[in-house]
Structures are given as structure tokens and as C-alpha cells.
Amino acid sequence: MHLINNFQNCYSTISTINRMILEIIFEGLNNIPMSVKYYRDILELDATDMESIACIGLHHFYSDQPEVALRYYRRLLQMGLYNAELFNNLGLCSFYAQQFDVVTACFENALRLALDDNAADVWYNISHVAIGFGDLDIAEHSLHLTLSLNSSHGAALNNLAVLQWRKNNVSQAESLLNSAIAAEDHLYEPHYNRALLAQEEGDHQTSYAMVKKSLSIYPNHYNSRDILNELKKYFSSL
């Protein structure tokens, strides 16, 4: 009887390791649905596996299901996890789930627990919430704080550029977008915004180069396709 139990435990451990390897492979291949499937399989074997709970919560958040993601993140809180990343995610999920009464408290806890290497991301997400509430002054202030902690934060540079553009500070917006592209070339948003800005300024060659780069990163981006089609029509009319 002991031999059977030991064998079953050993088999369970090997199965768990195999599933963990498959998770990494599918994540690397960007096959998130299959990755999530194996995370769920691990939770059937070990309901306290924090990595699986966090990754499934993240999957639901990016699948426009913040209410479901909240359940997973709250489960982590109940299990004793207490760090800046968790409160940051709780704050974002609560905001998108329209549970506004707890958003501020979540981000306050995130900032209190944050270190320099993750405080920048907390301030960046606070800027997102501020934009959602229509408070652009707090949003801009939060983005400046983000960049004071991480001057190469491409998404923050991009969003600050958009806010400057709204103020008609075109040269500053252009400079910020160029910095965002230099900092994180893999983001499509700075390339798209730079293409849009160049198009408005009549710099069609730069706009074409930037929108092509945007589409190479995110081929299904509808707005980039629109700009590309407009530019093709312009060039064909010359």
C-alpha cells in the first residue's frame, strides 16, 4: 500500500513538472489558451500554486474579464501574498470592473510596498486610471513620476507624448515619441502615434515608415491599416 502511494506521488510530481514545462513552451509560442489549460491542470493537482493562479488571473484580465481576474487575485491575497504587484493588479482590475471604491486603497498599498524597480509601473497604471477618470493633470504628473523612476519606460513616454500633443506641444510630443521608440522598439503604439503625427505635419515619408513598423509589430491594428491605405492613395495620386 505504501509503495502504491509513493508511486502515485512520484507520478503526480512528474506530471506537474511536465505541465510546467509545457506552460513555458506554450507561453513562448504565444499560445496563451493552451498555456492557461495547463495552468488549470496544475491547480487541479495543487490548488495553492500561486504562479498558476496569478497567470490565469492575468489571462482573464487581458481577455476583458476583470471581474473574473479579481477573483483570482483576491484568492492570492487570502493565501497570504502581500506585495506591490498584487495590489497593482487588484487596483487595475477593480477600476475596469467599476469597483471604484477600492481602487485608491489598492494603489496606495501598491506604492507603500513598491521598490524602485516596480514603483514606476505602479505610477504608470495610476496614470491610466487618472486618464479613465478624465483627470489629465494627475495623469501627466503620474507619468512624470514614472519616468523619474524609469527614464526608459516606453509606454509612459508614449502616453506623455499624447498628452503633450493634446496641448498642441507638437515638438515635445515628437521628441517623446522618438524617445519611446528608442527605448522600447517592440511597442507598436509609439510607431503608430509617430506615423499619425507625421501625417498631420505633411511628412508622408516618415509616416509611411512608421506605420509600416507599427504593422510589422501588430499586423491587425485597424488604425494603422487606415493610415497605410490613406498614404498609398496619396502616393498613387502623385
Backbone torsions as a table, in degrees:
resi	resn	phi	psi	omega
1	MET	NA	-41.3	178.3
2	HIS	-65.6	-38.1	179.7
3	LEU	-62.2	-41.5	-179.7
4	ILE	-64.8	-44.1	179.1
5	ASN	-62.0	-43.8	179.5
6	ASN	-62.8	-40.7	178.9
7	PHE	-63.4	-42.7	179.5
8	GLN	-63.9	-40.0	177.9
9	ASN	-63.8	-41.9	179.6
10	CYS	-63.7	-44.4	179.8
11	TYR	-62.7	-40.3	178.9
12	SER	-62.6	-41.4	-180.0
13	THR	-64.8	-45.3	179.0
14	ILE	-62.0	-42.3	179.2
15	SER	-61.9	-41.6	179.4
16	THR	-62.7	-45.1	179.6
17	ILE	-61.3	-43.8	179.4
18	ASN	-60.7	-42.2	179.8
19	ARG	-64.8	-39.3	179.5
20	MET	-63.3	-40.1	177.6
21	ILE	-63.4	-43.0	179.5
22	LEU	-63.9	-37.1	177.3
23	GLU	-57.5	-47.2	-178.3
24	ILE	-62.8	-42.4	-179.8
25	ILE	-62.4	-48.3	-177.8
26	PHE	-67.4	-34.7	175.7
27	GLU	-65.3	-40.9	179.0
28	GLY	-64.0	-33.2	177.4
29	LEU	-85.2	2.9	-179.5
30	ASN	62.3	28.0	176.2
31	ASN	-96.9	75.7	-173.1
32	ILE	-63.5	-42.0	179.8
33	PRO	-56.2	-41.9	178.9
34	MET	-69.2	-37.6	177.1
35	SER	-60.4	-44.9	179.8
36	VAL	-63.3	-37.0	178.1
37	LYS	-57.3	-44.3	-178.6
38	TYR	-74.5	-30.3	172.7
39	TYR	-62.1	-40.2	178.2
40	ARG	-66.1	-37.3	177.2
41	ASP	-61.6	-39.8	179.2
42	ILE	-65.2	-38.5	179.6
43	LEU	-65.2	-27.2	175.7
44	GLU	-68.0	-31.8	178.6
45	LEU	-85.4	-34.2	-178.6
46	ASP	-143.7	97.2	-175.5
47	ALA	-69.5	-5.7	-178.9
48	THR	-106.2	10.5	-179.4
49	ASP	-70.3	105.5	-172.1
50	MET	-66.7	-37.6	-178.7
51	GLU	-62.1	-42.8	179.6
52	SER	-64.5	-43.0	179.4
53	ILE	-61.7	-45.0	-178.6
54	ALA	-64.5	-41.9	-177.4
55	CYS	-69.7	-36.7	176.7
56	ILE	-68.0	-39.9	175.9
57	GLY	-60.1	-43.2	178.8
58	LEU	-62.5	-40.4	178.6
59	HIS	-60.7	-43.5	-179.5
60	HIS	-67.7	-35.7	179.3
61	PHE	-62.2	-47.8	-178.5
62	TYR	-77.6	-5.5	172.6
63	SER	-98.4	20.1	179.5
64	ASP	59.8	39.0	176.8
65	GLN	-127.4	61.7	-176.4
66	PRO	-61.8	-30.7	179.9
67	GLU	-64.8	-39.8	178.6
68	VAL	-70.0	-42.0	178.2
69	ALA	-58.2	-38.5	179.6
70	LEU	-58.0	-38.9	-179.0
71	ARG	-61.1	-39.9	-179.8
72	TYR	-70.8	-42.3	-179.6
73	TYR	-68.2	-36.9	176.4
74	ARG	-67.0	-32.1	176.1
75	ARG	-62.9	-40.3	177.2
76	LEU	-63.6	-39.1	178.5
77	LEU	-62.7	-42.1	179.1
78	GLN	-65.8	-26.8	180.0
79	MET	-82.2	-2.8	175.6
80	GLY	104.2	-0.6	176.5
81	LEU	-72.2	131.1	-173.1
82	TYR	-148.7	85.8	-179.9
83	ASN	-144.3	174.1	-175.4
84	ALA	-63.3	-40.3	-177.5
85	GLU	-61.5	-42.5	-179.0
86	LEU	-65.6	-45.9	-179.7
87	PHE	-68.0	-32.2	174.6
88	ASN	-61.1	-47.1	179.7
89	ASN	-67.8	-37.6	176.3
90	LEU	-62.2	-40.6	178.9
91	GLY	-63.1	-45.0	179.5
92	LEU	-65.1	-46.7	-179.8
93	CYS	-62.2	-41.0	179.6
94	SER	-63.8	-38.9	178.6
95	PHE	-63.1	-50.2	-177.5
96	TYR	-72.1	-21.5	174.7
97	ALA	-88.1	4.3	178.3
98	GLN	61.9	31.1	173.4
99	GLN	-99.2	68.3	-168.0
100	PHE	-67.9	-20.2	-175.6
101	ASP	-68.4	-18.8	-177.5
102	VAL	-110.4	-3.8	-175.0
103	VAL	-61.0	-50.8	-177.1
104	THR	-60.1	-44.4	-179.0
105	ALA	-62.6	-38.8	179.4
106	CYS	-63.0	-46.1	-178.8
107	PHE	-71.6	-31.4	174.9
108	GLU	-62.2	-43.3	177.4
109	ASN	-65.5	-39.6	179.3
110	ALA	-61.2	-44.9	179.8
111	LEU	-66.7	-37.2	-179.2
112	ARG	-65.6	-34.2	-177.4
113	LEU	-94.1	-10.6	-172.7
114	ALA	-72.4	146.3	169.9
115	LEU	-101.7	174.8	-176.9
116	ASP	-59.3	-33.0	-175.1
117	ASP	-76.4	-17.8	177.0
118	ASN	-120.9	-6.3	178.1
119	ALA	-63.6	-32.3	179.5
120	ALA	-60.7	-42.2	-179.8
121	ASP	-68.3	-33.1	177.7
122	VAL	-65.5	-47.2	179.1
123	TRP	-64.1	-34.6	177.5
124	TYR	-62.9	-43.0	179.9
125	ASN	-70.5	-32.2	173.9
126	ILE	-62.3	-37.6	177.5
127	SER	-62.9	-37.4	177.0
128	HIS	-61.0	-45.4	-179.8
129	VAL	-63.8	-42.7	179.6
130	ALA	-61.5	-41.3	176.6
131	ILE	-62.3	-41.3	178.4
132	GLY	-61.3	-33.8	178.0
133	PHE	-84.9	-5.7	178.8
134	GLY	84.2	11.1	179.6
135	ASP	-96.1	87.1	-173.7
136	LEU	-73.5	-25.6	177.3
137	ASP	-65.6	-46.4	177.3
138	ILE	-65.7	-37.4	178.7
139	ALA	-60.3	-46.9	-179.4
140	GLU	-65.0	-42.2	178.6
141	HIS	-61.4	-41.6	179.8
142	SER	-65.2	-37.5	178.7
143	LEU	-68.0	-38.0	176.2
144	HIS	-63.9	-38.9	176.9
145	LEU	-65.6	-38.4	176.0
146	THR	-57.1	-48.2	-176.5
147	LEU	-72.9	-24.5	175.3
148	SER	-68.4	-26.5	178.9
149	LEU	-92.7	-29.3	179.7
150	ASN	-148.0	94.8	-175.1
151	SER	-68.8	-11.4	-179.8
152	SER	-104.9	21.3	-179.9
153	HIS	-76.9	97.0	-173.0
154	GLY	-60.0	-42.2	-178.7
155	ALA	-65.6	-37.9	178.5
156	ALA	-68.0	-40.7	176.7
157	LEU	-61.4	-40.9	179.1
158	ASN	-63.4	-47.7	-177.2
159	ASN	-69.5	-35.3	176.0
160	LEU	-65.9	-35.6	176.0
161	ALA	-61.2	-42.4	179.5
162	VAL	-63.1	-41.7	179.0
163	LEU	-64.9	-38.8	177.6
164	GLN	-67.8	-36.7	177.9
165	TRP	-61.9	-40.8	177.8
166	ARG	-62.5	-26.4	177.7
167	LYS	-88.4	5.1	-176.9
168	ASN	67.9	21.0	172.5
169	ASN	-87.6	71.7	-169.4
170	VAL	-65.5	-43.7	-177.8
171	SER	-63.9	-39.0	178.3
172	GLN	-69.0	-38.8	177.2
173	ALA	-62.0	-42.5	179.4
174	GLU	-63.1	-43.1	179.1
175	SER	-62.8	-42.2	179.8
176	LEU	-65.9	-39.0	178.6
177	LEU	-66.1	-40.3	176.9
178	ASN	-63.0	-38.0	177.8
179	SER	-67.0	-39.0	178.9
180	ALA	-63.3	-41.6	179.8
181	ILE	-66.4	-40.7	179.4
182	ALA	-67.1	-34.6	-176.8
183	ALA	-75.9	-44.9	-175.9
184	GLU	-141.1	84.9	-174.2
185	ASP	-67.0	-14.0	-176.8
186	HIS	-83.4	-8.0	179.3
187	LEU	-83.5	132.1	-179.3
188	TYR	-81.3	-27.6	-173.6
189	GLU	-60.1	-46.2	178.9
190	PRO	-61.7	-37.3	177.8
191	HIS	-65.0	-43.3	178.5
192	TYR	-63.0	-47.4	-179.2
193	ASN	-64.7	-36.6	177.2
194	ARG	-66.3	-37.9	177.0
195	ALA	-64.1	-42.8	-179.6
196	LEU	-64.8	-42.2	179.5
197	LEU	-65.1	-44.4	179.2
198	ALA	-63.8	-37.8	178.6
199	GLN	-63.0	-42.8	178.9
200	GLU	-65.2	-29.7	179.4
201	GLU	-86.0	-2.5	179.6
202	GLY	84.0	10.2	178.3
203	ASP	-91.7	80.4	-171.5
204	HIS	-71.1	-31.9	-179.9
205	GLN	-65.2	-46.5	177.8
206	THR	-64.1	-41.2	179.1
207	SER	-59.5	-42.6	-179.7
208	TYR	-63.9	-45.5	-179.4
209	ALA	-62.5	-41.4	-178.2
210	MET	-70.0	-40.3	-177.9
211	VAL	-71.6	-31.4	175.4
212	LYS	-64.8	-39.1	178.2
213	LYS	-67.2	-40.6	178.1
214	SER	-58.4	-44.3	-177.9
215	LEU	-73.5	-25.4	175.8
216	SER	-69.1	-27.9	178.3
217	ILE	-85.3	-41.3	-176.7
218	TYR	-134.9	84.1	-172.8
219	PRO	-60.4	-25.0	-176.1
220	ASN	-97.6	15.3	-179.6
221	HIS	-73.1	111.5	-172.1
222	TYR	-61.0	-45.2	-176.6
223	ASN	-66.9	-35.9	176.4
224	SER	-65.6	-38.4	177.4
225	ARG	-63.0	-38.6	178.4
226	ASP	-60.9	-46.4	179.5
227	ILE	-62.4	-43.4	-179.7
228	LEU	-60.5	-43.0	178.8
229	ASN	-64.6	-39.9	177.7
230	GLU	-63.8	-40.8	-180.0
231	LEU	-68.0	-38.5	177.9
232	LYS	-62.5	-40.3	177.3
233	LYS	-64.6	-40.1	-179.8
234	TYR	-64.5	-47.0	-177.6
235	PHE	-66.5	-35.4	-179.6
236	SER	-71.2	-20.0	-179.6
237	SER	-86.0	-8.5	-178.6
238	LEU	-75.5	NA	NA
